[in-house]
Amino acid sequence: ENAHLTYKCLTPYLYDYLDSILTWQTSPEEAFRKLDIMATRQTDKLRKLTKQVQEHKSSHNEDAVKTTVENYDEALECYIPVLMSQARIYWERSNYPQVEKIFRKSVEFCSENETWKLNVAHVLFMQDKFQESSGFYEAVVKRNYENLLGISAAVLGNLCVAYVMNSKTEEAEEVMKKIEKEEEDISYNEPDKKLFHLCIVNLVIGTLYCAKGNYEFGITRIMKSL
């Protein structure tokens, strides 16, 4: 219905992306194929722009470098949603090795992207690759260390679990103490404000210990979260 309006109101990129997402509802395999075509198109563009940046640097054309880098950033912003949609198809099937494979293929372009790093951390965590996942979570936490409450409680909880599973309990305790201190400071100035970061982290760690059979310590942590 009103197909002519889609071409009038949507860019070709947005049309293809929405078409892929809608296809997902009935055929995830076909949606992945369509997204893969888009991903290939975007990565080809990113490679060309990377080459252009290098050429402009060699000729010391700073204005051209700046413009091309801006174009690269815009192209990357188009690539990330496509990549994440591809990964989500397998994430929802709990096929985490395939999600990791998709992310590994994109490292050439996305290694410095925050969204990419966080999702790589999540998929490694889901596969019990705690040492690798902690490295990605740490990068997020360290950049926001002066405002841990600005980070998702799930991210902090997963980092603490990864530390515990790697026998780095001191690092986990340090993060938890920092969260507690920040919550106390806010509570002092805003006593009616509800804060749940530390509760969630304790709940995550407690659940982990219970799952591993250490019920005494696990239940203690869960009680602290209440």
Solvent accessible surface area in square Angstrom, and as a share of the most:
residue,aa,sasa,rsa
1,E,205,0.92
2,N,85,0.43
3,A,62,0.48
4,H,122,0.54
5,L,75,0.37
6,T,44,0.25
7,Y,152,0.58
8,K,163,0.69
9,C,97,0.58
10,L,50,0.25
11,T,81,0.47
12,P,111,0.70
13,Y,53,0.20
14,L,69,0.34
15,Y,74,0.28
16,D,45,0.23
17,Y,41,0.15
18,L,72,0.36
19,D,49,0.26
20,S,1,0.01
21,I,43,0.22
22,L,125,0.62
23,T,23,0.13
24,W,31,0.11
25,Q,136,0.60
26,T,121,0.70
27,S,35,0.23
28,P,37,0.23
29,E,111,0.50
30,E,56,0.25
31,A,0,0.00
32,F,43,0.18
33,R,123,0.45
34,K,50,0.21
35,L,0,0.00
36,D,61,0.32
37,I,80,0.40
38,M,4,0.02
39,A,8,0.06
40,T,74,0.43
41,R,119,0.44
42,Q,19,0.08
43,T,17,0.10
44,D,63,0.33
45,K,104,0.44
46,L,0,0.00
47,R,118,0.43
48,K,133,0.56
49,L,14,0.07
50,T,54,0.31
51,K,126,0.53
52,Q,75,0.33
53,V,18,0.11
54,Q,107,0.47
55,E,90,0.40
56,H,48,0.22
57,K,118,0.50
58,S,88,0.57
59,S,76,0.49
60,H,150,0.67
61,N,67,0.34
62,E,123,0.55
63,D,115,0.59
64,A,21,0.16
65,V,16,0.09
66,K,133,0.56
67,T,73,0.43
68,T,7,0.04
69,V,60,0.34
70,E,87,0.39
71,N,62,0.32
72,Y,42,0.16
73,D,73,0.38
74,E,112,0.50
75,A,3,0.02
76,L,21,0.11
77,E,113,0.51
78,C,43,0.26
79,Y,10,0.04
80,I,16,0.08
81,P,48,0.30
82,V,0,0.00
83,L,3,0.02
84,M,36,0.16
85,S,9,0.06
86,Q,7,0.03
87,A,5,0.04
88,R,133,0.49
89,I,5,0.02
90,Y,43,0.16
91,W,90,0.31
92,E,101,0.45
93,R,116,0.42
94,S,69,0.45
95,N,60,0.31
96,Y,37,0.14
97,P,86,0.54
98,Q,50,0.22
99,V,1,0.01
100,E,20,0.09
101,K,119,0.50
102,I,12,0.06
103,F,6,0.02
104,R,108,0.39
105,K,151,0.64
106,S,1,0.01
107,V,71,0.41
108,E,106,0.48
109,F,16,0.07
110,C,0,0.00
111,S,44,0.29
112,E,139,0.62
113,N,27,0.14
114,E,83,0.37
115,T,63,0.36
116,W,10,0.04
117,K,26,0.11
118,L,49,0.25
119,N,48,0.25
120,V,4,0.02
121,A,0,0.00
122,H,45,0.20
123,V,1,0.00
124,L,0,0.00
125,F,32,0.14
126,M,90,0.40
127,Q,43,0.19
128,D,96,0.50
129,K,73,0.31
130,F,25,0.10
131,Q,133,0.59
132,E,81,0.36
133,S,0,0.00
134,S,6,0.04
135,G,39,0.37
136,F,49,0.20
137,Y,0,0.00
138,E,41,0.18
139,A,28,0.22
140,V,17,0.10
141,V,5,0.03
142,K,142,0.60
143,R,126,0.46
144,N,65,0.33
145,Y,66,0.25
146,E,148,0.66
147,N,87,0.45
148,L,0,0.00
149,L,28,0.14
150,G,56,0.54
151,I,12,0.06
152,S,62,0.40
153,A,10,0.08
154,A,53,0.41
155,V,5,0.03
156,L,0,0.00
157,G,0,0.00
158,N,24,0.12
159,L,1,0.01
160,C,0,0.00
161,V,4,0.02
162,A,0,0.00
163,Y,15,0.06
164,V,22,0.13
165,M,66,0.30
166,N,41,0.21
167,S,100,0.64
168,K,77,0.33
169,T,64,0.37
170,E,136,0.61
171,E,68,0.31
172,A,3,0.02
173,E,80,0.36
174,E,100,0.45
175,V,9,0.05
176,M,15,0.07
177,K,138,0.58
178,K,42,0.18
179,I,0,0.00
180,E,77,0.34
181,K,114,0.48
182,E,23,0.10
183,E,23,0.10
184,E,97,0.44
185,D,64,0.33
186,I,47,0.24
187,S,46,0.30
188,Y,187,0.71
189,N,111,0.57
190,E,86,0.39
191,P,105,0.66
192,D,131,0.68
193,K,102,0.43
194,K,154,0.65
195,L,40,0.20
196,F,118,0.49
197,H,35,0.16
198,L,32,0.16
199,C,44,0.26
200,I,68,0.35
201,V,0,0.00
202,N,7,0.03
203,L,82,0.41
204,V,44,0.25
205,I,4,0.02
206,G,0,0.00
207,T,75,0.43
208,L,26,0.13
209,Y,43,0.16
210,C,26,0.16
211,A,84,0.65
212,K,123,0.52
213,G,41,0.40
214,N,67,0.34
215,Y,131,0.50
216,E,149,0.67
217,F,78,0.33
218,G,0,0.00
219,I,91,0.46
220,T,66,0.39
221,R,37,0.13
222,I,45,0.23
223,M,121,0.54
224,K,121,0.51
225,S,12,0.08
226,L,159,0.79
